[in-house]
Amino acid sequence: MAFQAVCVAGGVITVFGLLGHQILDYLHVSVPALMIAGGLLLLLIALDLLTGKTDEPKQTKDVNVALVPLGMPLLAGPGAIVSVILAVQKAHSVATQVSVWMAILAIHVVLWMVMRYSLVIIRIIKDGGVVLVTRLAGMMLSAIAVQQIINGVTQVIQGS
């Protein structure tokens, strides 16, 4: 399941890295609008992490959780998509482009390793550690979400 989720996320990120602006133009969606929407979605996820919400998602036997919600939108969500679109757009030289794509590959390798060895990690840090890491991740994710919303709103105002 870890490999499937990382492959889905990698595929989504690659498609948006290569064709992101064309997709957004076709949908008449601006990058700042995607930043604001992504920030709001990240904030909702962060609030769930901070409050310890543990509702189990309803799952049918036909739904592969490695695809949805794990691969997309949790690993390859709006925040990651916007970041990749902007990083690829700002990479003008071949060396910079290679650096961006190598960083994306490295991130996906780390994601796979963490997911692959998650049971070992949980055994080491125990339940208290899981709660601590979850709350810290929620706090950091909420700060990233708010910053993404601020950046999107700033770009909208500057574009007016």
BELDAPE-V912258 format. One record per pair of residues at least 4 apart in sequence whose ideal C-beta (glycine too) atoms are under 8 Angstrom apart, sorted by sequence separation. I is the first residue (numbers start at 1). J is the second residue. D is the distance in Angstrom with one decimal. If there is no record, write none. Layout:
{{I | J | D} {I | J | D}}
This chain:
{{1 | 5 | 6.2} {2 | 6 | 6.3} {3 | 7 | 6.1} {4 | 8 | 6.3} {5 | 9 | 6.3} {6 | 10 | 6.0} {7 | 11 | 6.2} {8 | 12 | 6.4} {9 | 13 | 6.1} {10 | 14 | 6.0} {11 | 15 | 6.3} {12 | 16 | 6.4} {13 | 17 | 6.0} {14 | 18 | 6.3} {15 | 19 | 5.8} {16 | 20 | 4.1} {19 | 23 | 5.4} {20 | 24 | 6.3} {21 | 25 | 6.0} {22 | 26 | 6.3} {23 | 27 | 6.4} {29 | 33 | 5.3} {30 | 34 | 7.1} {31 | 35 | 6.3} {32 | 36 | 6.4} {33 | 37 | 6.3} {34 | 38 | 5.8} {35 | 39 | 6.2} {36 | 40 | 6.6} {37 | 41 | 6.5} {38 | 42 | 6.1} {39 | 43 | 6.3} {40 | 44 | 6.8} {41 | 45 | 6.7} {42 | 46 | 6.0} {43 | 47 | 6.3} {44 | 48 | 6.8} {45 | 49 | 6.6} {46 | 50 | 6.2} {47 | 51 | 6.1} {59 | 63 | 5.5} {63 | 67 | 7.9} {64 | 68 | 7.6} {65 | 69 | 6.8} {66 | 70 | 5.4} {67 | 71 | 5.2} {68 | 72 | 6.0} {69 | 73 | 6.3} {70 | 74 | 5.5} {71 | 75 | 5.7} {72 | 76 | 5.0} {73 | 77 | 4.1} {76 | 80 | 5.3} {77 | 81 | 6.9} {78 | 82 | 6.1} {79 | 83 | 6.3} {80 | 84 | 6.2} {81 | 85 | 6.3} {82 | 86 | 6.2} {83 | 87 | 6.0} {84 | 88 | 6.1} {85 | 89 | 6.2} {86 | 90 | 6.2} {87 | 91 | 6.3} {92 | 96 | 6.3} {93 | 97 | 7.0} {94 | 98 | 6.3} {95 | 99 | 6.4} {96 | 100 | 6.5} {97 | 101 | 6.5} {98 | 102 | 6.0} {99 | 103 | 6.3} {100 | 104 | 6.5} {101 | 105 | 6.4} {102 | 106 | 6.2} {103 | 107 | 6.4} {104 | 108 | 6.6} {105 | 109 | 6.5} {106 | 110 | 6.5} {107 | 111 | 6.3} {108 | 112 | 6.4} {109 | 113 | 6.4} {110 | 114 | 6.3} {111 | 115 | 6.2} {112 | 116 | 5.7} {113 | 117 | 6.1} {114 | 118 | 6.4} {117 | 121 | 5.9} {118 | 122 | 6.2} {119 | 123 | 6.4} {120 | 124 | 6.5} {121 | 125 | 6.2} {122 | 126 | 7.6} {125 | 129 | 2.8} {126 | 130 | 7.2} {127 | 131 | 6.5} {128 | 132 | 6.3} {129 | 133 | 6.1} {130 | 134 | 6.1} {131 | 135 | 6.3} {132 | 136 | 6.3} {133 | 137 | 6.1} {134 | 138 | 6.3} {135 | 139 | 6.4} {136 | 140 | 6.3} {137 | 141 | 5.8} {138 | 142 | 6.3} {139 | 143 | 6.8} {140 | 144 | 6.4} {141 | 145 | 6.2} {142 | 146 | 6.4} {143 | 147 | 6.3} {144 | 148 | 6.2} {145 | 149 | 6.5} {146 | 150 | 6.3} {147 | 151 | 6.2} {148 | 152 | 6.3} {149 | 153 | 6.2} {150 | 154 | 6.1} {151 | 155 | 6.4} {152 | 156 | 6.5} {153 | 157 | 6.3} {154 | 158 | 6.2} {155 | 159 | 6.1} {156 | 160 | 6.8} {15 | 20 | 7.9} {24 | 29 | 4.8} {29 | 34 | 5.9} {48 | 53 | 4.4} {63 | 68 | 6.9} {65 | 70 | 5.5} {66 | 71 | 5.9} {67 | 72 | 7.0} {68 | 73 | 7.9} {69 | 74 | 5.4} {70 | 75 | 6.4} {71 | 76 | 6.5} {72 | 77 | 7.4} {73 | 78 | 7.1} {75 | 80 | 7.3} {76 | 81 | 6.7} {91 | 96 | 3.9} {124 | 129 | 7.6} {125 | 130 | 6.2} {24 | 30 | 7.0} {47 | 53 | 8.0} {59 | 65 | 6.6} {90 | 96 | 7.8} {91 | 97 | 4.5} {16 | 23 | 6.8} {24 | 31 | 6.6} {114 | 121 | 7.1} {125 | 132 | 7.9} {15 | 23 | 7.8} {57 | 65 | 8.0} {91 | 99 | 7.2} {122 | 130 | 6.1} {125 | 133 | 6.9} {88 | 97 | 7.3} {91 | 100 | 4.8} {24 | 34 | 6.6} {57 | 69 | 7.2} {88 | 100 | 5.9} {87 | 100 | 4.9} {84 | 100 | 8.0} {87 | 103 | 7.9} {84 | 104 | 6.7} {45 | 74 | 7.6} {41 | 73 | 7.0} {42 | 77 | 7.0} {41 | 77 | 6.5} {42 | 78 | 7.4} {75 | 111 | 6.3} {41 | 78 | 5.7} {42 | 79 | 5.4} {38 | 77 | 6.6} {39 | 78 | 7.9} {38 | 78 | 2.7} {39 | 79 | 7.4} {37 | 78 | 5.9} {38 | 79 | 4.8} {35 | 78 | 7.8} {38 | 81 | 7.2} {34 | 78 | 5.9} {38 | 82 | 5.6} {34 | 81 | 7.0} {35 | 82 | 5.2} {34 | 82 | 5.4} {31 | 82 | 6.4} {31 | 85 | 6.5} {31 | 86 | 7.1} {8 | 66 | 6.7} {8 | 67 | 5.4} {12 | 71 | 7.2} {4 | 64 | 7.1} {12 | 72 | 5.3} {5 | 66 | 4.3} {20 | 81 | 6.9} {24 | 85 | 7.6} {4 | 66 | 3.7} {5 | 67 | 7.6} {8 | 70 | 7.8} {9 | 71 | 4.9} {4 | 67 | 6.9} {8 | 71 | 2.8} {9 | 72 | 6.7} {13 | 76 | 5.2} {1 | 65 | 7.2} {2 | 66 | 7.7} {7 | 71 | 7.4} {8 | 72 | 5.9} {12 | 76 | 3.9} {20 | 84 | 6.9} {21 | 85 | 6.6} {1 | 66 | 4.5} {5 | 70 | 4.2} {6 | 71 | 7.5} {16 | 81 | 4.7} {20 | 85 | 3.7} {79 | 144 | 6.9} {5 | 71 | 4.4} {9 | 75 | 3.6} {10 | 76 | 7.8} {79 | 145 | 7.6} {82 | 148 | 7.4} {4 | 71 | 6.9} {8 | 75 | 7.5} {9 | 76 | 3.9} {13 | 80 | 6.2} {17 | 84 | 4.6} {8 | 76 | 7.1} {13 | 81 | 7.1} {16 | 84 | 5.7} {17 | 85 | 7.0} {20 | 88 | 7.2} {21 | 89 | 7.0} {1 | 70 | 7.6} {6 | 75 | 7.1} {12 | 81 | 7.3} {16 | 85 | 5.9} {79 | 148 | 6.0} {5 | 75 | 6.1} {17 | 87 | 7.9} {18 | 88 | 7.6} {9 | 80 | 7.7} {13 | 84 | 5.3} {17 | 88 | 4.8} {52 | 131 | 7.3} {52 | 134 | 7.3} {17 | 100 | 7.8} {52 | 135 | 7.7} {17 | 101 | 7.5} {49 | 134 | 5.4} {50 | 135 | 6.2} {49 | 135 | 6.9} {17 | 104 | 7.0} {49 | 137 | 5.7} {50 | 138 | 3.8} {49 | 138 | 3.0} {50 | 139 | 6.5} {14 | 104 | 7.7} {48 | 138 | 7.5} {13 | 104 | 6.0} {47 | 138 | 7.3} {46 | 138 | 4.9} {49 | 141 | 6.5} {50 | 142 | 6.7} {46 | 139 | 7.6} {10 | 104 | 7.7} {13 | 108 | 7.7} {46 | 141 | 3.9} {47 | 142 | 7.0} {45 | 141 | 6.5} {46 | 142 | 3.7} {10 | 108 | 4.9} {9 | 108 | 6.7} {42 | 141 | 5.9} {43 | 142 | 6.0} {46 | 145 | 5.6} {42 | 142 | 7.8} {6 | 108 | 5.3} {9 | 111 | 7.0} {42 | 144 | 6.4} {43 | 145 | 4.0} {42 | 145 | 3.6} {43 | 146 | 6.9} {41 | 145 | 8.0} {6 | 111 | 5.3} {40 | 145 | 7.4} {6 | 112 | 4.4} {39 | 145 | 4.7} {42 | 148 | 6.6} {43 | 149 | 7.4} {39 | 146 | 6.9} {39 | 147 | 7.7} {3 | 112 | 6.4} {6 | 115 | 6.9} {39 | 148 | 3.6} {40 | 149 | 6.7} {2 | 112 | 5.7} {5 | 115 | 6.5} {38 | 148 | 5.9} {39 | 149 | 3.6} {36 | 148 | 7.6} {2 | 115 | 3.6} {3 | 116 | 7.7} {35 | 148 | 5.3} {36 | 149 | 5.6} {39 | 152 | 6.3} {1 | 115 | 7.8} {2 | 116 | 4.7} {35 | 149 | 7.4} {2 | 118 | 7.8} {35 | 151 | 5.8} {36 | 152 | 3.7} {35 | 152 | 3.3} {36 | 153 | 6.5} {34 | 152 | 7.7} {32 | 151 | 7.8} {33 | 152 | 7.1} {32 | 152 | 4.4} {35 | 155 | 7.1} {36 | 156 | 7.6} {32 | 153 | 7.6} {32 | 155 | 3.9} {33 | 156 | 7.6} {31 | 155 | 7.3} {32 | 156 | 4.8} {30 | 156 | 7.8} {32 | 159 | 7.1} {30 | 159 | 7.9}}
